[in-house]
């Protein structure tokens, strides 16, 4: 999948200590990209929007 046009942002769920940072790109039609901010040229996971919403809904601390 080509994620060239992705606009990556640091997830609000990432650690604030500079270590565990996840970046999310949700500006592409029909997909949500997820990658490790420490390896921006490495692999990325790709989710469909319904799957991404279901995943995020299961994260701890979402009240």
N, C-alpha and C positions, 0 to 999 in steps of 0.2 A: 504494500500500500504506500502510495506517495504522500508523505506528510510535509512536503516542501512549503506549503502555504500556511502551515500551522503557526498560530501565535501561542507560544508557551507561557504559562504563568505558574508561579509557585503555588502549590495547593495550600489552602488555609489549614489543612490537617497535618502539614509537615512540621517537623521539629524546629524549634526556634534557635537551636544551638549550633546551626551551621552544618550539622551532620546529615541527618536523614531527611533529604528534601525530594519531594515528588513534584514534578511539573505536569500540568494538565493542559491540553489544547482542546477547547470545545467550540472552536470557530469553523470547523469543517463540516460540510453537510453530511449527515448520516453517520458520523463517527466521533468518538472521543479518544484522543491519544493520551497516553500516560508514559512518562519516562523518568529516569533517574537524573536529577540535575547535575550530578557529578560526572555523568557520562552522556552529554547531549548528542554525541554522534553515535552512540550505541543503540541497542534495540529499543523499540517502544512497543507497548501493548496497545491494542486497538479494541475498543468496545463499541457496540451499538448504543445509542442513547438510552433505551429502556434497560439494558443490562447495566450500564453505568449508574443510572439512578437507583436500581435495585442494590448494587454494590455499596454505594454511598449511604443508602438508608440503613444498612446493617453495621455501619461503623460505630464503635463505642462512643458514648458521649453525645449522640445526636438525640436531643430531647425536644 
